[in-house]
Amino acid sequence: MNSMGERVQFPSNGHTCSGYFAGNGPGVVVIQEWWGLVPHIEDLVERFAGAGFAAIAPDLYHGKTTKSPDEATKMLMELDVERAGKEISGAGAYLLGRPECTSPKYGVVGFCMGGALAQYAATVDPEHVGAAVSFYGGFKKVPTQWEKLSAPLLLIYGENDKGVPAEQGRELEQKLRGMGKEVELVIEPNADHAFFNDTRPEVYNEDAAADAWKRTLDLFRRTL
């Protein structure tokens, strides 16, 4: 497949950040797993572009990537969540300013660490986030202020996920419904943690991934 995307620079919080951009249409910010801005995440940006969106993945690790779970754990623990939130908002502002972007607000979608950051981003920048999708998002140190959430939120979990159990999703859904928020919970049957990552055959689940992708696109098409 020919790469449609490009590396771009955008300002955030007095610094310059980089990211991977592709497409035309409503804006979507794609938030990495704990491995960094790896080819799988760039591929997702291009999949959104192919589905009719303008998408960007900010590089929250500033050039670092890893395939080692130990190294990924270390990078995750060293991540400054507040700065990451500002960089996601910066990527969103950059996206909304690009001529290819047709929406007044942007969607956020993230995976694992990025799933928790997608939840966080929706509460940090509620004026500009039009919808959020969190795939198996669990990251204890993210200080999400749920009262600020105004966008619809789609929570996606794998039934067999041991690391971020679906029970967490059920608890969060009940809490947010109790606060009057628009939230939908999907638990994909027979799916493990990271079931959406097709570069990891040991956990990838084609049926679950296809269903979750369709739901994500449906939400963004409806709201952005």
PyMOL commands that place a pseudoatom at each C-alpha (Angstrom):
pseudoatom trace, name=CA, resn=MET, resi=1, chain=A, elem=C, hetatm=0, pos=[0.000, 0.000, 0.000]
pseudoatom trace, name=CA, resn=ASN, resi=2, chain=A, elem=C, hetatm=0, pos=[1.339, 3.412, -0.926]
pseudoatom trace, name=CA, resn=SER, resi=3, chain=A, elem=C, hetatm=0, pos=[1.700, 5.667, 2.056]
pseudoatom trace, name=CA, resn=MET, resi=4, chain=A, elem=C, hetatm=0, pos=[-0.712, 8.598, 1.885]
pseudoatom trace, name=CA, resn=GLY, resi=5, chain=A, elem=C, hetatm=0, pos=[0.483, 10.215, 5.060]
pseudoatom trace, name=CA, resn=GLU, resi=6, chain=A, elem=C, hetatm=0, pos=[3.135, 12.725, 5.979]
pseudoatom trace, name=CA, resn=ARG, resi=7, chain=A, elem=C, hetatm=0, pos=[5.076, 13.729, 9.054]
pseudoatom trace, name=CA, resn=VAL, resi=8, chain=A, elem=C, hetatm=0, pos=[3.996, 17.161, 10.236]
pseudoatom trace, name=CA, resn=GLN, resi=9, chain=A, elem=C, hetatm=0, pos=[4.989, 19.638, 12.952]
pseudoatom trace, name=CA, resn=PHE, resi=10, chain=A, elem=C, hetatm=0, pos=[2.539, 21.537, 15.125]
pseudoatom trace, name=CA, resn=PRO, resi=11, chain=A, elem=C, hetatm=0, pos=[2.862, 23.896, 18.099]
pseudoatom trace, name=CA, resn=SER, resi=12, chain=A, elem=C, hetatm=0, pos=[1.865, 22.828, 21.599]
pseudoatom trace, name=CA, resn=ASN, resi=13, chain=A, elem=C, hetatm=0, pos=[2.426, 24.513, 24.907]
pseudoatom trace, name=CA, resn=GLY, resi=14, chain=A, elem=C, hetatm=0, pos=[5.355, 26.593, 23.666]
pseudoatom trace, name=CA, resn=HIS, resi=15, chain=A, elem=C, hetatm=0, pos=[7.064, 23.627, 21.984]
pseudoatom trace, name=CA, resn=THR, resi=16, chain=A, elem=C, hetatm=0, pos=[6.966, 22.033, 18.557]
pseudoatom trace, name=CA, resn=CYS, resi=17, chain=A, elem=C, hetatm=0, pos=[5.562, 18.520, 18.359]
pseudoatom trace, name=CA, resn=SER, resi=18, chain=A, elem=C, hetatm=0, pos=[5.497, 16.107, 15.475]
pseudoatom trace, name=CA, resn=GLY, resi=19, chain=A, elem=C, hetatm=0, pos=[2.793, 13.802, 14.245]
pseudoatom trace, name=CA, resn=TYR, resi=20, chain=A, elem=C, hetatm=0, pos=[1.595, 11.751, 11.317]
pseudoatom trace, name=CA, resn=PHE, resi=21, chain=A, elem=C, hetatm=0, pos=[-1.186, 13.223, 9.155]
pseudoatom trace, name=CA, resn=ALA, resi=22, chain=A, elem=C, hetatm=0, pos=[-3.333, 11.969, 6.264]
pseudoatom trace, name=CA, resn=GLY, resi=23, chain=A, elem=C, hetatm=0, pos=[-6.702, 12.508, 4.632]
pseudoatom trace, name=CA, resn=ASN, resi=24, chain=A, elem=C, hetatm=0, pos=[-9.600, 14.883, 3.969]
pseudoatom trace, name=CA, resn=GLY, resi=25, chain=A, elem=C, hetatm=0, pos=[-12.848, 15.233, 5.895]
pseudoatom trace, name=CA, resn=PRO, resi=26, chain=A, elem=C, hetatm=0, pos=[-13.901, 15.492, 9.544]
pseudoatom trace, name=CA, resn=GLY, resi=27, chain=A, elem=C, hetatm=0, pos=[-10.951, 15.593, 11.940]
pseudoatom trace, name=CA, resn=VAL, resi=28, chain=A, elem=C, hetatm=0, pos=[-9.808, 12.662, 14.089]
pseudoatom trace, name=CA, resn=VAL, resi=29, chain=A, elem=C, hetatm=0, pos=[-6.873, 12.521, 16.512]
pseudoatom trace, name=CA, resn=VAL, resi=30, chain=A, elem=C, hetatm=0, pos=[-5.472, 8.986, 16.900]
pseudoatom trace, name=CA, resn=ILE, resi=31, chain=A, elem=C, hetatm=0, pos=[-3.682, 8.297, 20.198]
pseudoatom trace, name=CA, resn=GLN, resi=32, chain=A, elem=C, hetatm=0, pos=[-0.932, 5.696, 20.356]
pseudoatom trace, name=CA, resn=GLU, resi=33, chain=A, elem=C, hetatm=0, pos=[-0.570, 2.594, 22.505]
pseudoatom trace, name=CA, resn=TRP, resi=34, chain=A, elem=C, hetatm=0, pos=[2.323, 2.457, 24.953]
pseudoatom trace, name=CA, resn=TRP, resi=35, chain=A, elem=C, hetatm=0, pos=[4.677, 1.318, 22.148]
pseudoatom trace, name=CA, resn=GLY, resi=36, chain=A, elem=C, hetatm=0, pos=[4.832, 4.860, 20.711]
pseudoatom trace, name=CA, resn=LEU, resi=37, chain=A, elem=C, hetatm=0, pos=[4.016, 6.211, 17.245]
pseudoatom trace, name=CA, resn=VAL, resi=38, chain=A, elem=C, hetatm=0, pos=[4.754, 2.884, 15.535]
pseudoatom trace, name=CA, resn=PRO, resi=39, chain=A, elem=C, hetatm=0, pos=[3.813, 1.860, 11.946]
pseudoatom trace, name=CA, resn=HIS, resi=40, chain=A, elem=C, hetatm=0, pos=[0.537, 0.303, 13.203]
pseudoatom trace, name=CA, resn=ILE, resi=41, chain=A, elem=C, hetatm=0, pos=[-0.652, 3.721, 14.424]
pseudoatom trace, name=CA, resn=GLU, resi=42, chain=A, elem=C, hetatm=0, pos=[0.442, 5.398, 11.173]
pseudoatom trace, name=CA, resn=ASP, resi=43, chain=A, elem=C, hetatm=0, pos=[-1.522, 2.696, 9.336]
pseudoatom trace, name=CA, resn=LEU, resi=44, chain=A, elem=C, hetatm=0, pos=[-4.609, 3.573, 11.411]
pseudoatom trace, name=CA, resn=VAL, resi=45, chain=A, elem=C, hetatm=0, pos=[-4.241, 7.237, 10.426]
pseudoatom trace, name=CA, resn=GLU, resi=46, chain=A, elem=C, hetatm=0, pos=[-4.278, 6.085, 6.807]
pseudoatom trace, name=CA, resn=ARG, resi=47, chain=A, elem=C, hetatm=0, pos=[-7.288, 3.835, 7.429]
pseudoatom trace, name=CA, resn=PHE, resi=48, chain=A, elem=C, hetatm=0, pos=[-9.208, 6.843, 8.764]
pseudoatom trace, name=CA, resn=ALA, resi=49, chain=A, elem=C, hetatm=0, pos=[-8.085, 8.812, 5.700]
pseudoatom trace, name=CA, resn=GLY, resi=50, chain=A, elem=C, hetatm=0, pos=[-9.363, 5.992, 3.501]
pseudoatom trace, name=CA, resn=ALA, resi=51, chain=A, elem=C, hetatm=0, pos=[-12.696, 6.124, 5.339]
pseudoatom trace, name=CA, resn=GLY, resi=52, chain=A, elem=C, hetatm=0, pos=[-13.136, 9.843, 4.586]
pseudoatom trace, name=CA, resn=PHE, resi=53, chain=A, elem=C, hetatm=0, pos=[-11.518, 11.578, 7.553]
pseudoatom trace, name=CA, resn=ALA, resi=54, chain=A, elem=C, hetatm=0, pos=[-8.575, 13.916, 8.111]
pseudoatom trace, name=CA, resn=ALA, resi=55, chain=A, elem=C, hetatm=0, pos=[-6.520, 12.232, 10.830]
pseudoatom trace, name=CA, resn=ILE, resi=56, chain=A, elem=C, hetatm=0, pos=[-3.404, 12.942, 12.854]
pseudoatom trace, name=CA, resn=ALA, resi=57, chain=A, elem=C, hetatm=0, pos=[-1.471, 10.878, 15.402]
pseudoatom trace, name=CA, resn=PRO, resi=58, chain=A, elem=C, hetatm=0, pos=[0.672, 13.054, 17.678]
pseudoatom trace, name=CA, resn=ASP, resi=59, chain=A, elem=C, hetatm=0, pos=[4.028, 11.578, 18.730]
pseudoatom trace, name=CA, resn=LEU, resi=60, chain=A, elem=C, hetatm=0, pos=[3.619, 11.657, 22.517]
pseudoatom trace, name=CA, resn=TYR, resi=61, chain=A, elem=C, hetatm=0, pos=[6.994, 9.958, 23.095]
pseudoatom trace, name=CA, resn=HIS, resi=62, chain=A, elem=C, hetatm=0, pos=[8.862, 12.476, 20.902]
pseudoatom trace, name=CA, resn=GLY, resi=63, chain=A, elem=C, hetatm=0, pos=[10.583, 10.041, 18.594]
pseudoatom trace, name=CA, resn=LYS, resi=64, chain=A, elem=C, hetatm=0, pos=[10.900, 7.029, 20.881]
pseudoatom trace, name=CA, resn=THR, resi=65, chain=A, elem=C, hetatm=0, pos=[9.250, 3.683, 20.078]
pseudoatom trace, name=CA, resn=THR, resi=66, chain=A, elem=C, hetatm=0, pos=[9.740, 0.192, 21.473]
pseudoatom trace, name=CA, resn=LYS, resi=67, chain=A, elem=C, hetatm=0, pos=[8.709, -3.428, 20.995]
pseudoatom trace, name=CA, resn=SER, resi=68, chain=A, elem=C, hetatm=0, pos=[9.698, -4.397, 24.549]
pseudoatom trace, name=CA, resn=PRO, resi=69, chain=A, elem=C, hetatm=0, pos=[6.883, -4.521, 27.145]
pseudoatom trace, name=CA, resn=ASP, resi=70, chain=A, elem=C, hetatm=0, pos=[9.395, -3.612, 29.893]
pseudoatom trace, name=CA, resn=GLU, resi=71, chain=A, elem=C, hetatm=0, pos=[10.602, -0.574, 27.970]
pseudoatom trace, name=CA, resn=ALA, resi=72, chain=A, elem=C, hetatm=0, pos=[6.999, 0.370, 27.133]
pseudoatom trace, name=CA, resn=THR, resi=73, chain=A, elem=C, hetatm=0, pos=[6.070, 0.195, 30.824]
pseudoatom trace, name=CA, resn=LYS, resi=74, chain=A, elem=C, hetatm=0, pos=[8.961, 2.527, 31.630]
pseudoatom trace, name=CA, resn=MET, resi=75, chain=A, elem=C, hetatm=0, pos=[7.983, 4.998, 28.878]
pseudoatom trace, name=CA, resn=LEU, resi=76, chain=A, elem=C, hetatm=0, pos=[4.369, 4.898, 30.037]
pseudoatom trace, name=CA, resn=MET, resi=77, chain=A, elem=C, hetatm=0, pos=[5.373, 5.640, 33.637]
pseudoatom trace, name=CA, resn=GLU, resi=78, chain=A, elem=C, hetatm=0, pos=[7.597, 8.516, 32.539]
pseudoatom trace, name=CA, resn=LEU, resi=79, chain=A, elem=C, hetatm=0, pos=[4.846, 10.086, 30.426]
pseudoatom trace, name=CA, resn=ASP, resi=80, chain=A, elem=C, hetatm=0, pos=[3.735, 13.497, 31.687]
pseudoatom trace, name=CA, resn=VAL, resi=81, chain=A, elem=C, hetatm=0, pos=[-0.037, 13.129, 31.379]
pseudoatom trace, name=CA, resn=GLU, resi=82, chain=A, elem=C, hetatm=0, pos=[-0.762, 16.850, 31.523]
pseudoatom trace, name=CA, resn=ARG, resi=83, chain=A, elem=C, hetatm=0, pos=[1.745, 17.548, 28.750]
pseudoatom trace, name=CA, resn=ALA, resi=84, chain=A, elem=C, hetatm=0, pos=[0.331, 14.666, 26.692]
pseudoatom trace, name=CA, resn=GLY, resi=85, chain=A, elem=C, hetatm=0, pos=[-3.145, 16.188, 27.094]
pseudoatom trace, name=CA, resn=LYS, resi=86, chain=A, elem=C, hetatm=0, pos=[-1.866, 19.534, 25.826]
pseudoatom trace, name=CA, resn=GLU, resi=87, chain=A, elem=C, hetatm=0, pos=[-0.142, 17.844, 22.891]
pseudoatom trace, name=CA, resn=ILE, resi=88, chain=A, elem=C, hetatm=0, pos=[-3.341, 15.987, 21.949]
pseudoatom trace, name=CA, resn=SER, resi=89, chain=A, elem=C, hetatm=0, pos=[-5.263, 19.289, 22.133]
pseudoatom trace, name=CA, resn=GLY, resi=90, chain=A, elem=C, hetatm=0, pos=[-2.477, 20.911, 20.085]
pseudoatom trace, name=CA, resn=ALA, resi=91, chain=A, elem=C, hetatm=0, pos=[-2.799, 18.188, 17.444]
pseudoatom trace, name=CA, resn=GLY, resi=92, chain=A, elem=C, hetatm=0, pos=[-6.564, 18.757, 17.408]
pseudoatom trace, name=CA, resn=ALA, resi=93, chain=A, elem=C, hetatm=0, pos=[-6.153, 22.523, 16.981]
pseudoatom trace, name=CA, resn=TYR, resi=94, chain=A, elem=C, hetatm=0, pos=[-3.641, 21.945, 14.174]
pseudoatom trace, name=CA, resn=LEU, resi=95, chain=A, elem=C, hetatm=0, pos=[-6.074, 19.547, 12.499]
pseudoatom trace, name=CA, resn=LEU, resi=96, chain=A, elem=C, hetatm=0, pos=[-9.011, 21.974, 12.720]
pseudoatom trace, name=CA, resn=GLY, resi=97, chain=A, elem=C, hetatm=0, pos=[-6.797, 24.633, 11.127]
pseudoatom trace, name=CA, resn=ARG, resi=98, chain=A, elem=C, hetatm=0, pos=[-5.845, 22.513, 8.109]
pseudoatom trace, name=CA, resn=PRO, resi=99, chain=A, elem=C, hetatm=0, pos=[-7.774, 23.097, 4.873]
pseudoatom trace, name=CA, resn=GLU, resi=100, chain=A, elem=C, hetatm=0, pos=[-8.407, 19.330, 4.513]
pseudoatom trace, name=CA, resn=CYS, resi=101, chain=A, elem=C, hetatm=0, pos=[-10.406, 19.270, 7.750]
pseudoatom trace, name=CA, resn=THR, resi=102, chain=A, elem=C, hetatm=0, pos=[-14.137, 19.872, 7.281]
pseudoatom trace, name=CA, resn=SER, resi=103, chain=A, elem=C, hetatm=0, pos=[-15.480, 19.586, 10.848]
pseudoatom trace, name=CA, resn=PRO, resi=104, chain=A, elem=C, hetatm=0, pos=[-15.821, 22.302, 13.519]
pseudoatom trace, name=CA, resn=LYS, resi=105, chain=A, elem=C, hetatm=0, pos=[-14.786, 19.771, 16.192]
pseudoatom trace, name=CA, resn=TYR, resi=106, chain=A, elem=C, hetatm=0, pos=[-12.485, 16.756, 16.184]
pseudoatom trace, name=CA, resn=GLY, resi=107, chain=A, elem=C, hetatm=0, pos=[-12.894, 13.184, 17.392]
pseudoatom trace, name=CA, resn=VAL, resi=108, chain=A, elem=C, hetatm=0, pos=[-10.364, 11.402, 19.585]
pseudoatom trace, name=CA, resn=VAL, resi=109, chain=A, elem=C, hetatm=0, pos=[-9.674, 7.676, 19.531]
pseudoatom trace, name=CA, resn=GLY, resi=110, chain=A, elem=C, hetatm=0, pos=[-7.022, 5.822, 21.484]
pseudoatom trace, name=CA, resn=PHE, resi=111, chain=A, elem=C, hetatm=0, pos=[-5.856, 2.343, 22.381]
pseudoatom trace, name=CA, resn=CYS, resi=112, chain=A, elem=C, hetatm=0, pos=[-4.693, 0.998, 25.765]
pseudoatom trace, name=CA, resn=MET, resi=113, chain=A, elem=C, hetatm=0, pos=[-2.723, 3.940, 27.229]
pseudoatom trace, name=CA, resn=GLY, resi=114, chain=A, elem=C, hetatm=0, pos=[-4.191, 6.006, 24.382]
pseudoatom trace, name=CA, resn=GLY, resi=115, chain=A, elem=C, hetatm=0, pos=[-7.703, 4.891, 25.314]
pseudoatom trace, name=CA, resn=ALA, resi=116, chain=A, elem=C, hetatm=0, pos=[-7.304, 6.437, 28.750]
pseudoatom trace, name=CA, resn=LEU, resi=117, chain=A, elem=C, hetatm=0, pos=[-5.769, 9.544, 27.166]
pseudoatom trace, name=CA, resn=ALA, resi=118, chain=A, elem=C, hetatm=0, pos=[-8.731, 9.791, 24.751]
pseudoatom trace, name=CA, resn=GLN, resi=119, chain=A, elem=C, hetatm=0, pos=[-11.047, 9.923, 27.771]
pseudoatom trace, name=CA, resn=TYR, resi=120, chain=A, elem=C, hetatm=0, pos=[-8.778, 12.528, 29.340]
pseudoatom trace, name=CA, resn=ALA, resi=121, chain=A, elem=C, hetatm=0, pos=[-8.517, 14.603, 26.143]
pseudoatom trace, name=CA, resn=ALA, resi=122, chain=A, elem=C, hetatm=0, pos=[-12.310, 14.826, 25.909]
pseudoatom trace, name=CA, resn=THR, resi=123, chain=A, elem=C, hetatm=0, pos=[-12.384, 16.413, 29.384]
pseudoatom trace, name=CA, resn=VAL, resi=124, chain=A, elem=C, hetatm=0, pos=[-9.352, 18.681, 28.849]
pseudoatom trace, name=CA, resn=ASP, resi=125, chain=A, elem=C, hetatm=0, pos=[-10.634, 20.214, 25.588]
pseudoatom trace, name=CA, resn=PRO, resi=126, chain=A, elem=C, hetatm=0, pos=[-14.435, 19.838, 25.793]
pseudoatom trace, name=CA, resn=GLU, resi=127, chain=A, elem=C, hetatm=0, pos=[-15.091, 22.830, 23.491]
pseudoatom trace, name=CA, resn=HIS, resi=128, chain=A, elem=C, hetatm=0, pos=[-13.327, 21.162, 20.560]
pseudoatom trace, name=CA, resn=VAL, resi=129, chain=A, elem=C, hetatm=0, pos=[-13.757, 17.408, 21.085]
pseudoatom trace, name=CA, resn=GLY, resi=130, chain=A, elem=C, hetatm=0, pos=[-16.938, 16.267, 19.327]
pseudoatom trace, name=CA, resn=ALA, resi=131, chain=A, elem=C, hetatm=0, pos=[-16.719, 12.541, 20.172]
pseudoatom trace, name=CA, resn=ALA, resi=132, chain=A, elem=C, hetatm=0, pos=[-14.352, 10.144, 21.925]
pseudoatom trace, name=CA, resn=VAL, resi=133, chain=A, elem=C, hetatm=0, pos=[-13.642, 6.434, 21.498]
pseudoatom trace, name=CA, resn=SER, resi=134, chain=A, elem=C, hetatm=0, pos=[-11.619, 4.558, 24.105]
pseudoatom trace, name=CA, resn=PHE, resi=135, chain=A, elem=C, hetatm=0, pos=[-10.325, 1.077, 23.271]
pseudoatom trace, name=CA, resn=TYR, resi=136, chain=A, elem=C, hetatm=0, pos=[-9.487, -0.856, 26.472]
pseudoatom trace, name=CA, resn=GLY, resi=137, chain=A, elem=C, hetatm=0, pos=[-8.338, 2.356, 28.121]
pseudoatom trace, name=CA, resn=GLY, resi=138, chain=A, elem=C, hetatm=0, pos=[-6.914, 1.933, 31.586]
pseudoatom trace, name=CA, resn=PHE, resi=139, chain=A, elem=C, hetatm=0, pos=[-4.107, 4.012, 33.016]
pseudoatom trace, name=CA, resn=LYS, resi=140, chain=A, elem=C, hetatm=0, pos=[-4.271, 4.745, 36.714]
pseudoatom trace, name=CA, resn=LYS, resi=141, chain=A, elem=C, hetatm=0, pos=[-2.417, 8.041, 36.720]
pseudoatom trace, name=CA, resn=VAL, resi=142, chain=A, elem=C, hetatm=0, pos=[-4.750, 9.866, 34.310]
pseudoatom trace, name=CA, resn=PRO, resi=143, chain=A, elem=C, hetatm=0, pos=[-6.686, 12.456, 36.394]
pseudoatom trace, name=CA, resn=THR, resi=144, chain=A, elem=C, hetatm=0, pos=[-9.858, 12.584, 34.296]
pseudoatom trace, name=CA, resn=GLN, resi=145, chain=A, elem=C, hetatm=0, pos=[-12.391, 15.205, 35.449]
pseudoatom trace, name=CA, resn=TRP, resi=146, chain=A, elem=C, hetatm=0, pos=[-15.588, 13.597, 34.250]
pseudoatom trace, name=CA, resn=GLU, resi=147, chain=A, elem=C, hetatm=0, pos=[-17.817, 16.553, 35.091]
pseudoatom trace, name=CA, resn=LYS, resi=148, chain=A, elem=C, hetatm=0, pos=[-16.173, 18.381, 32.139]
pseudoatom trace, name=CA, resn=LEU, resi=149, chain=A, elem=C, hetatm=0, pos=[-17.101, 15.680, 29.597]
pseudoatom trace, name=CA, resn=SER, resi=150, chain=A, elem=C, hetatm=0, pos=[-19.580, 16.989, 27.020]
pseudoatom trace, name=CA, resn=ALA, resi=151, chain=A, elem=C, hetatm=0, pos=[-18.894, 14.744, 23.995]
pseudoatom trace, name=CA, resn=PRO, resi=152, chain=A, elem=C, hetatm=0, pos=[-20.447, 11.303, 23.496]
pseudoatom trace, name=CA, resn=LEU, resi=153, chain=A, elem=C, hetatm=0, pos=[-18.060, 8.558, 24.618]
pseudoatom trace, name=CA, resn=LEU, resi=154, chain=A, elem=C, hetatm=0, pos=[-17.773, 5.025, 23.216]
pseudoatom trace, name=CA, resn=LEU, resi=155, chain=A, elem=C, hetatm=0, pos=[-16.024, 2.565, 25.558]
pseudoatom trace, name=CA, resn=ILE, resi=156, chain=A, elem=C, hetatm=0, pos=[-14.761, -0.640, 23.923]
pseudoatom trace, name=CA, resn=TYR, resi=157, chain=A, elem=C, hetatm=0, pos=[-13.404, -3.586, 25.914]
pseudoatom trace, name=CA, resn=GLY, resi=158, chain=A, elem=C, hetatm=0, pos=[-12.433, -7.186, 25.233]
pseudoatom trace, name=CA, resn=GLU, resi=159, chain=A, elem=C, hetatm=0, pos=[-14.371, -9.824, 27.155]
pseudoatom trace, name=CA, resn=ASN, resi=160, chain=A, elem=C, hetatm=0, pos=[-11.170, -11.753, 28.000]
pseudoatom trace, name=CA, resn=ASP, resi=161, chain=A, elem=C, hetatm=0, pos=[-8.938, -8.752, 28.766]
pseudoatom trace, name=CA, resn=LYS, resi=162, chain=A, elem=C, hetatm=0, pos=[-7.014, -9.423, 31.989]
pseudoatom trace, name=CA, resn=GLY, resi=163, chain=A, elem=C, hetatm=0, pos=[-5.060, -6.157, 32.023]
pseudoatom trace, name=CA, resn=VAL, resi=164, chain=A, elem=C, hetatm=0, pos=[-8.000, -3.766, 31.606]
pseudoatom trace, name=CA, resn=PRO, resi=165, chain=A, elem=C, hetatm=0, pos=[-11.012, -5.906, 32.521]
pseudoatom trace, name=CA, resn=ALA, resi=166, chain=A, elem=C, hetatm=0, pos=[-14.411, -5.219, 31.019]
pseudoatom trace, name=CA, resn=GLU, resi=167, chain=A, elem=C, hetatm=0, pos=[-15.712, -4.792, 34.576]
pseudoatom trace, name=CA, resn=GLN, resi=168, chain=A, elem=C, hetatm=0, pos=[-13.848, -1.454, 34.665]
pseudoatom trace, name=CA, resn=GLY, resi=169, chain=A, elem=C, hetatm=0, pos=[-15.891, -0.411, 31.655]
pseudoatom trace, name=CA, resn=ARG, resi=170, chain=A, elem=C, hetatm=0, pos=[-19.156, -1.421, 33.310]
pseudoatom trace, name=CA, resn=GLU, resi=171, chain=A, elem=C, hetatm=0, pos=[-18.300, 0.611, 36.412]
pseudoatom trace, name=CA, resn=LEU, resi=172, chain=A, elem=C, hetatm=0, pos=[-17.312, 3.643, 34.346]
pseudoatom trace, name=CA, resn=GLU, resi=173, chain=A, elem=C, hetatm=0, pos=[-20.447, 3.407, 32.196]
pseudoatom trace, name=CA, resn=GLN, resi=174, chain=A, elem=C, hetatm=0, pos=[-22.685, 3.345, 35.293]
pseudoatom trace, name=CA, resn=LYS, resi=175, chain=A, elem=C, hetatm=0, pos=[-20.821, 6.257, 36.849]
pseudoatom trace, name=CA, resn=LEU, resi=176, chain=A, elem=C, hetatm=0, pos=[-21.096, 8.396, 33.702]
pseudoatom trace, name=CA, resn=ARG, resi=177, chain=A, elem=C, hetatm=0, pos=[-24.749, 7.525, 33.116]
pseudoatom trace, name=CA, resn=GLY, resi=178, chain=A, elem=C, hetatm=0, pos=[-25.402, 8.585, 36.694]
pseudoatom trace, name=CA, resn=MET, resi=179, chain=A, elem=C, hetatm=0, pos=[-23.810, 11.947, 35.826]
pseudoatom trace, name=CA, resn=GLY, resi=180, chain=A, elem=C, hetatm=0, pos=[-26.091, 12.299, 32.790]
pseudoatom trace, name=CA, resn=LYS, resi=181, chain=A, elem=C, hetatm=0, pos=[-23.304, 11.771, 30.225]
pseudoatom trace, name=CA, resn=GLU, resi=182, chain=A, elem=C, hetatm=0, pos=[-23.803, 10.202, 26.808]
pseudoatom trace, name=CA, resn=VAL, resi=183, chain=A, elem=C, hetatm=0, pos=[-21.862, 6.936, 26.996]
pseudoatom trace, name=CA, resn=GLU, resi=184, chain=A, elem=C, hetatm=0, pos=[-22.026, 3.593, 25.190]
pseudoatom trace, name=CA, resn=LEU, resi=185, chain=A, elem=C, hetatm=0, pos=[-20.236, 0.441, 26.363]
pseudoatom trace, name=CA, resn=VAL, resi=186, chain=A, elem=C, hetatm=0, pos=[-19.285, -2.384, 24.001]
pseudoatom trace, name=CA, resn=ILE, resi=187, chain=A, elem=C, hetatm=0, pos=[-17.689, -5.608, 25.268]
pseudoatom trace, name=CA, resn=GLU, resi=188, chain=A, elem=C, hetatm=0, pos=[-16.362, -7.653, 22.349]
pseudoatom trace, name=CA, resn=PRO, resi=189, chain=A, elem=C, hetatm=0, pos=[-16.861, -11.405, 22.921]
pseudoatom trace, name=CA, resn=ASN, resi=190, chain=A, elem=C, hetatm=0, pos=[-13.807, -13.684, 23.098]
pseudoatom trace, name=CA, resn=ALA, resi=191, chain=A, elem=C, hetatm=0, pos=[-11.472, -10.703, 22.658]
pseudoatom trace, name=CA, resn=ASP, resi=192, chain=A, elem=C, hetatm=0, pos=[-8.230, -10.081, 24.538]
pseudoatom trace, name=CA, resn=HIS, resi=193, chain=A, elem=C, hetatm=0, pos=[-6.428, -6.870, 25.391]
pseudoatom trace, name=CA, resn=ALA, resi=194, chain=A, elem=C, hetatm=0, pos=[-5.171, -5.150, 22.211]
pseudoatom trace, name=CA, resn=PHE, resi=195, chain=A, elem=C, hetatm=0, pos=[-7.536, -7.228, 20.033]
pseudoatom trace, name=CA, resn=PHE, resi=196, chain=A, elem=C, hetatm=0, pos=[-7.580, -4.384, 17.491]
pseudoatom trace, name=CA, resn=ASN, resi=197, chain=A, elem=C, hetatm=0, pos=[-3.828, -4.479, 16.800]
pseudoatom trace, name=CA, resn=ASP, resi=198, chain=A, elem=C, hetatm=0, pos=[-3.415, -6.520, 13.609]
pseudoatom trace, name=CA, resn=THR, resi=199, chain=A, elem=C, hetatm=0, pos=[0.392, -6.502, 13.946]
pseudoatom trace, name=CA, resn=ARG, resi=200, chain=A, elem=C, hetatm=0, pos=[0.064, -8.731, 17.034]
pseudoatom trace, name=CA, resn=PRO, resi=201, chain=A, elem=C, hetatm=0, pos=[-1.380, -12.052, 15.801]
pseudoatom trace, name=CA, resn=GLU, resi=202, chain=A, elem=C, hetatm=0, pos=[-1.329, -13.528, 19.324]
pseudoatom trace, name=CA, resn=VAL, resi=203, chain=A, elem=C, hetatm=0, pos=[-4.106, -11.133, 20.417]
pseudoatom trace, name=CA, resn=TYR, resi=204, chain=A, elem=C, hetatm=0, pos=[-5.666, -9.805, 17.186]
pseudoatom trace, name=CA, resn=ASN, resi=205, chain=A, elem=C, hetatm=0, pos=[-9.335, -10.742, 16.789]
pseudoatom trace, name=CA, resn=GLU, resi=206, chain=A, elem=C, hetatm=0, pos=[-10.620, -10.047, 13.281]
pseudoatom trace, name=CA, resn=ASP, resi=207, chain=A, elem=C, hetatm=0, pos=[-14.350, -10.138, 14.113]
pseudoatom trace, name=CA, resn=ALA, resi=208, chain=A, elem=C, hetatm=0, pos=[-14.027, -7.941, 17.185]
pseudoatom trace, name=CA, resn=ALA, resi=209, chain=A, elem=C, hetatm=0, pos=[-11.761, -5.510, 15.345]
pseudoatom trace, name=CA, resn=ALA, resi=210, chain=A, elem=C, hetatm=0, pos=[-14.189, -5.212, 12.409]
pseudoatom trace, name=CA, resn=ASP, resi=211, chain=A, elem=C, hetatm=0, pos=[-17.143, -4.567, 14.716]
pseudoatom trace, name=CA, resn=ALA, resi=212, chain=A, elem=C, hetatm=0, pos=[-15.242, -2.006, 16.797]
pseudoatom trace, name=CA, resn=TRP, resi=213, chain=A, elem=C, hetatm=0, pos=[-13.986, -0.206, 13.672]
pseudoatom trace, name=CA, resn=LYS, resi=214, chain=A, elem=C, hetatm=0, pos=[-17.526, 0.050, 12.269]
pseudoatom trace, name=CA, resn=ARG, resi=215, chain=A, elem=C, hetatm=0, pos=[-18.860, 1.433, 15.568]
pseudoatom trace, name=CA, resn=THR, resi=216, chain=A, elem=C, hetatm=0, pos=[-16.027, 3.963, 15.732]
pseudoatom trace, name=CA, resn=LEU, resi=217, chain=A, elem=C, hetatm=0, pos=[-16.663, 5.215, 12.187]
pseudoatom trace, name=CA, resn=ASP, resi=218, chain=A, elem=C, hetatm=0, pos=[-20.426, 5.338, 12.806]
pseudoatom trace, name=CA, resn=LEU, resi=219, chain=A, elem=C, hetatm=0, pos=[-19.954, 7.512, 15.900]
pseudoatom trace, name=CA, resn=PHE, resi=220, chain=A, elem=C, hetatm=0, pos=[-17.564, 9.908, 14.170]
pseudoatom trace, name=CA, resn=ARG, resi=221, chain=A, elem=C, hetatm=0, pos=[-19.758, 10.170, 11.062]
pseudoatom trace, name=CA, resn=ARG, resi=222, chain=A, elem=C, hetatm=0, pos=[-22.796, 10.906, 13.222]
pseudoatom trace, name=CA, resn=THR, resi=223, chain=A, elem=C, hetatm=0, pos=[-21.195, 13.505, 15.470]
pseudoatom trace, name=CA, resn=LEU, resi=224, chain=A, elem=C, hetatm=0, pos=[-18.400, 15.336, 13.629]
for i in range(1, 224): cmd.bond("trace and resi %d" % i, "trace and resi %d" % (i + 1))
show_as sticks, trace
zoom trace
